[in-house]
Amino acid sequence: MTRLSPVLLLLAAGCAPNNAELTGGKYLAFFPTDGSPVLLEGKISLPEEGAWTEANCSPNVGETNNSAQCEVLEAESSVERPHEPWTDDDSFSIVKSTIEPWRGEGIITSEGDLQVLFHHSLTGGEDFRFLFVLDPDFQPRRCVQTEGGSAWEDVDGNWLENWSDGVDGTRYYLNAGATQLDPNPTIWKPFEFEWNEWFLPDTWRAGYAVGRYGASRLAIRRTQYEYPWMRAEMAQDWAGVTTAAEQDKINDTSQVLFYNNDCADVEAVATGIATDVAALAAGVPGGVDDMNLTPIVECNEWREQDEIEAGIDGWREINYSWVDINPGADMTKGGSVSGTFHLTLDGTLSQTVFIVEGDFVVENLKGEAWSTPDLNQELLEENEVELCSGTPASSARMTPKVGFQILERAFDEGR
């Protein structure tokens, strides 16, 4: 996937193509009252009164309000932690707005990836921009030994085909940066745990997204292989785990991780996530019924099950961001592509949350003109390296890496 030079975004304003259109674009944003860079900086005015609302369902931040919303969260908390822990960690200013881009850019990167970026003007001379990137030819493979030597083999069959079951087109989960937790944690002493994180291999990452809303830097919410509250407890060094019963629960991986769970249980969590978010945003004028707040559960039952914890078979996952590409897309230079996207972006320095969705069309895809070609591929071809089963490197291109850290830095420096 994309490894962008910071020069790319710096130059983009002057010579990038304006060939992408957005229709039906809208966002739902939650700005934490005490920690939002946007609210603290004060350059951006929230929409006029009546277009946004405030909500506080946190027992930690003054008096709660919007009792109808809070009752929903409280009812869940009495049985279980909220499915979305951030909803009762702070008070929020909540905005729902349409997106009317002043610029849309669609390119094919030097590694052959589709990259789509939109800019939307804000008050105070600020900008809301977001970008998603995906690998059109995504398919994890491995080289296996055969009687005749070696051959390429798909890992767990065709991922895009299975992800797209029931979709009119091709679905790409934006799963870069996702990690799993080793189901066998180290317990040092009561209430102290250490979990090893397993990062998805580069070749298993189909896409990524990043954004910026004025002073708020936004990054994609990772695909999750565990209950959302689990990550929240880890981030707080298990401050909320204070009883032996809670420790016993964490020791029971079926109550912590989405590993060998009943898929219906994970789908119930996804429904609960939507309930939490809708409850907190219930006061937004016009409501949020026209937005999809439910993440997608992938049960992975189509994968070959080997009873080994490593890998994705046996794991259930919650995907917060995806792109559906319409049939007939030509994701090459000069081609055209259309589809829909749904992104969940979290603040990198605050509890800001954005849900962004819309339909897009890109005509006459341009080639990336600001970064060097794929050096690894060039060296393989220059040295006439033959890969699996004697296949020339140029015709056996492996799925490229997702350089999401470089992408974030380049995107930020392009402000």
N, C-alpha and C positions, 0 to 999 in steps of 0.2 A: 504494500500500500504506500501511500504518499510519504515522502521524506522531503519536506519543503525547506528551501533556503529562506531565511528571513527576508532576503531581497525580493522574493516572490510577492509577498503581500505589500511591501513598501512600494513596489512599482505598479501594483495592480490598479490603483486609483487612476493612473495616467494612461495605461495602455491595455487594460484587460478588456475582454469582449463584454458586450452588454446584450447577451443573446438568450437569457433565461427569463421566463415569465412565471409569475406566481398567481394562482387564483385560489380564492377561499382561504387565504392565509390568515391565521389568528393565533394569539398566544394568551395563556393564562399564567400570570406571574405572581409569586408570593415574595414580598420584600420584608425580611425580618425588621421589626421596628428599631431594635437597638444595634443591629450589626450590619445593616445593608449599606454598602458603599454608595449606592445611588441616593438613598435618603440622607446619609451623612454628608455627602458632598453638596447636595442641594442644587445641582445644575439642571436636573431634569424635573419638570413639573408633572405630577401625575395628572391624568385626565381630569376634566371638569367634574365638580361634585355631581354625584349620581352615576358616575361611570366606574367607580371603584368603591371598595369597602374596607373596613378594618375588622380583624377577628383576633381574639385572644382566648385560646382554650388551654393556656399553660398555667398550671398552679404556681409556676416559678416567677411569673412576670405580672405583678399587680393583680387587679381584679379582672376576672374573666368577663367576657361579654358574649353577645350572640348565643344565648343559652341554647337555642335550638340546635346549632351546630355542635356545641360542646357536649350536649347530652348524648349525641351519637358516639362521639369519641369516648366519653365517660362510660357508656354502656359497654363498649368494646373493652376498655381498660379494666373493667371490673372482672372480666373473664380472662383477658389476655392483654398483653401490651398492644397499643395501637399498631395496626399493620404498617402504617407510615409513622415512625417515631417522631419525625420532625414536626408533625402537625400539632403536637402539644408541648414542644420545647421552647416556643417563643410566641410573641404576638406578631401579627403580620398586617401589612397593607397589601391588599389583593387587587390586581388590575386584570381586566380582560379587554383585549383590543384586537382590531383587525390589523393586518400587515399590508401596507401598500409600498412595495419596494421602489426606491428611486434607481436601483441598479440590480441586475441579476446576471450572474456569470456562470457559464458552464464550460468546463474544459476537460480534456483528456491529459492526464499528467504524463511525465516522461516514463513512468512505469506502467502506463496503460490504464490507470484508474479514473473513474468518473468523479469529478469534483464540482459541486454546485454551491454557490454562495449568493446570499441575498443581503442587501442593505436597506434599512428602513430608517427614515429621519425621525429624530426626537427633538424636543425643545432644548434650548441652550446650546445649539450647535452640536449636539451629541448624536450618536448613531447606534442603532441596534442591528447587529449583523450576526449571521449564523451560517455555518458551512457544514455540509456532510460529504463524505467521500466513501466510495465503495469500490471493490474489485469486481469488474464485470465477469471475469472468468474464474471467480472463486470456486475452488474445489480442492480440499486437502487431499494430498496423495503421498505415497511413500514408495520407495524402491524396495522390492522384495526379491529374494533369491528364488530362482526357478531351476528346473533341471537343465535348461539351456543357457543359464547365466543369470539374468535379472530382468525384471519388468516393473513398469509402473502399476500401482494398485491404488484405487480410491480408498480412502479411509472411511469406513462405515457407509459406503454407498454414496449416492448423490445428495449432498447436503441441500443445495438450492431447491431441488425437486421436492424433497421432503418438507423443507421449510415452507414451500409454496402450496402445499396441499390445501385445496379449497380456495386458493387465491386466483383471480383472473390476471395472471402475469407471474412475475418472479419476485419473491420476497427475500430481502437481505436484512438480517439482523445486524445492527451496528454493535458488535460484541467486543471490539478491541478494548483491552485493559481489564477484561473480566478475569477474576481469580476464583479458585475453589479453595475450600478449607479442608485440610487433611482430617478425615473422620476420626483420627486417633490423636487427640490433643495431649500435650504434656501438662499434668497438673502438679504444680510445684508445692502448693499447700492450699488449704481451704480458701476459696474465692480468688485464686490466682491461676491463670491459664495461659498457655502459650500454644497458638495455633500456627502451623506451617501453612503458608499460602502457596498454592500451585497456580502458576500463570499459564494461560493458554498458549500453546506454541504459536509462533508468528504466522505459520501457514493455516491456522484455524481462525484467524481474525478476518472478518468479512468487511468491516467498515467502522467508521468513527464519525463523531460530530463535535463541534466546538462553537462557542458563541461569545458575544460581548454586548452588554447593554449598558452604555455609558461606562461608569467605573466598575461595573460588576463583570468579572470574568466568569465565564460559564464553560463547563465541560460535561460531556455526556455521562449520564448515570450508567454505571456498568451493569451488564447482565448479572443477575444474582442467582447463586446456587445455594442460598441459605435464607432463613427468615430475616426480613429487613431489620428487626430489632436486634438481631445478633451483631450486625456490624455497628449499630449504635452503641451497644454495650462494650464492644471491643474498643471503640474510639474513646470511651470514657473510662478505660482501664477497669471495667467490670464494677464500677461504682454502684450500679443498681443491683448487683448480685450480693445479697446480704444474709441469706438464709441457706441452711443445708438443703431445703427442698428446691430452691432455685439452682443450687449447684448440681443437684441430682438431675434436674431437668436439662442442664447444659451437658451433663455427662451422657445423656440419652441423645445420640446424634439424630434420631428420627424426629425429635422436637426442636432441633437446631438447624440441621442441614436438609436440603432437598435431595437426599440420597436414599434410593430404594423406598421412597414414600409412595403412597397412593396418589396418583396424579390429581384426583378430585380434591384432595386436601390442599394441594398447591394452587389449584384453580380457585379455591375458596379464599386463599390469601390474596390472590390477584383481585378478586371481587371486593375484598375488604379494603384493599388499597384504594380502589375507586371510591368506595363509600367514605373513607376518611377524607380524601381530597375534596369530594363533592360537599361533604358536610362543612368543612372549613370554608369553602368558597360559596356557601349557600346564599350569602348576602350580596353577591355580585349582581348588579342590575342586568336583567335579561337571563340570568341563570347560566348554568354550564351544561345543560342537556345536549347542546349541539357539539360538545367536545368529547372525544374518546378518552376517558380517564383510566381505562382498564388496561394494564400491561398484558402482553401475550405470554401465555405459558407454553413452553415447548417440553413435551414429556419425554422425548428421545426414545420412545419405544421402538422406533424403526431401526435403531442402531443394533448391531450385533452385540449381544450381552455376553460378557466374559467373566462376570463376577469379580472383576478386579477394580479396586476403588479408583485407580488412576484412569483418566479418560473421561468421556462424557456419557457413555452408556451407563444406565442405572441412575443417572442424575436427572432431576427435573430443574428447569430454569425459568426465571421470570425475565422477560425482555421488555425494557422500557422504551427502546428506540428502534425503528425499522424504516425501510424504504421499500415500497412496492413499485416495481418497474412494469409498465404496461407492455402487452405483447407487441412485437414488431420493432422493438428498440434496436438501434444501431449505435452501440457505445464505442465508436471509433472516431477518429478525426474526420470531420465533415458530416458525420451522422447526426441523427436526431433521437431524442429520448424524452419520454414523459412518464409521469407516475405520481404517487402520493408519498408523503413522508409524515412521520410522527416522531418527535424528539422530546426527550425529557432531559433537561440540562440543569445541573446543580452549580451553585456558586462555589468557586474554588476557595474563597476566603470568608464565606458567610453561609447561612442557611437559606440563601436565595434559591428558589425553585422556579423553573420555567417549563411549561408544556407548550410545544410549538407544533402546528400541523398545517398542512395545505397540499395543494396540487401544483405540479410544476411541469413546464414544457421547455426544452432546450432545443433550438434549431441550429444546425451547422456548428457542431462541437468544434472548438478550436484546440490546437495543440498547446501544451504548456511551453512558454518561451523564456521562462526566467530561471530555470534550474538546469543543471547538467544532466545528461542522460544517465541511465542506470549503469554505474561504473562496474558493478559486479558482473552484469550481463555482458558488457563490452569486453572485459578481461577474459571471460569464459570463451567468447567467440574469437577473440584475437589469438588466444592460445589453442584454438581448435579442441577445446575440452569436450569430451564425450561423456554424457551422464548415463543414466540407467539404460542398460541393454544397448549401449553404443549409440544412443540417440544424441544428435548434436545439441549442444546447450541452447542454441537459438530456437529450436523447435520443441524444447521440453522445459519451457520457462516455468519455474516454480512460482507458487503464489507469493507475491511480494510482501514485504514487511509493512506493518502499519506503524509508521514513525510518529505516534500520536504525541509524544512529548515535544518533538521538534515542531510538529504542526501547531500545538498550543502556543509555543514560544513565537513562532513566525506570525501566527494570527494576532497575538497580542502586540508585537512590535510594529505591526502594520497599522496600528491605530492612528 
